[in-house]
Amino acid sequence: MSLSDEMRVSLRLPARILFQGPAARLSGSAAHGGFGILPNHVDFVTALVPSVLLVTQPGGAERIFGIDEGLLVKKGHDVDIAVRRGVEGGDLGTLHATVGKAFAEIEDEERAARAALSRLEADMVRRFTILRKASP
């Protein structure tokens, strides 16, 4: 592996890519504590916990993300991050409110989907019961 001043980071949600681009540094939190990754860091895999993920781009600009649990894989100069939920914030002060609002909306959608699935399951059980009674 050649030495590099940057790495390619992809932060993926189940339905879309939240961030994709170069980074000079990345820091986050795993189950056993905080970590930092530089471009020439050894290959690395870790489970992420709900926390703040900080991506420092080559020019020094920082991108701040509030993330839910997920997985980070660094291989070579590529860092792939997959999380269930995540949002980008402008700064740490506003990130808390942004995360709370976005995650609450997602939880409402998940609750509605679970209710619909429960209704479908109940209807299926009811139909099987009717079929069973109709058979000799």
N, C-alpha and C positions, 0 to 999 in steps of 0.2 A: 504494500500500500504506500502510495506517495504521500508526502506531506502537503497539507493544504491550509489555507487561511480561513476557509469556510466549509460549512456542511449544508446539505440540502435537507430541509425539514418539511414533512407533511403531517399536518394535524387533521385527522379524519373523524367525522361523525358518521353515524350509520347511513345517513341520507345524502351527505355532501362533504366537501372539503372545506374546513374552516380556515386553514392557512397552508400555503405551500410557497416556499421560497428559501433563499440562502440565510444562514445564520452563522455568526461568529462565536456564539455562546448560547447555552440553553440551561435553565435550572428549573427544578421541580421538586416534588415530594413523592416518595415511595413509602411503602409500609414500614420500612426500617429507618426512615428519616429523609432529609433533604439530600439532593445530589446536584452536581453541575457537570456539564459535558462541553468539552472543547472539540474543535474539528478533528484533532488527531488522537482523541480518546480511544482506548481499547474498545472493541465491540462489546455491546452492553444490552442486556434485556432486563426489564423490571416492570412490576405491576404498579400502576399509579393509583394514588388515593385522591379523593376529592380535595383540591388545593388550587393554588395559583401556579401557572406555568409561565415562565418568563423567557422570551426569545429575544436575544440581542442580535440585531442585523449587522452586517459588515460595516455600515456607516455609523453605527453607534445607536441607531434608533431602537427603542425597546417596544415589543409587542407583548401585551399582558392578556392572559387568558384565564378564565375561571373554568376549571374542568371537573368532571365527575370521574369515577373510577375508570381505569383503562389499562392499556399496555403500551410500553415504549420499547422499540427495537432499534438499536444503532448498529449498522453494519457498514463498514468502510466509512464513506463520507455521507451516507444516507441515514436519516433518522425518521422512522415511521412511528407515528403515535396514533393509536385508535382509542377513542373515548366514547362513552355512551352519550354524554351531553357536554356541551362546552359553549362558551360565549367569549367574545373579545371585549375588553374594557379599555377606555381611554387612559385611565390611571387607577391606582389602587383604591382611591377614595370612592369612585363611582362604580367600581367593579362589583362591590358587595350588593348594591341595589340592582345592578344589571343582572347578576347571577340569580338573585332571589326572584326577580320578575320572570326571567326566561325559564328557569327551572319549574316555577309554579305553573306556567302555561303548559309546559311539557307534561307535568304530572296530571293536569286536568285532562289533557288529550289521552294519556295512558289510562286514566280512570274510566273515561268514556269508552275506550276500546275494550277494556276488561269487562265492563257492564254489557256491552254488545255481545261479546264472546259468551258470557254467562247466559244471556237470553238465547243464543243459538244452541248452546249445550242443553238447556232445559227443553227447548223445542224438540231437539233430536231425541232426548230421552222420552218425551211424551209420545212422539211418533213411533218409537220402538215399542212402547207399551201398547199402543193401539194395534200395531202389527201382531204383536204376540198374542193379544186377546182374540184377534181375528183368525189366527191359524188354528187348525184342529188339533 
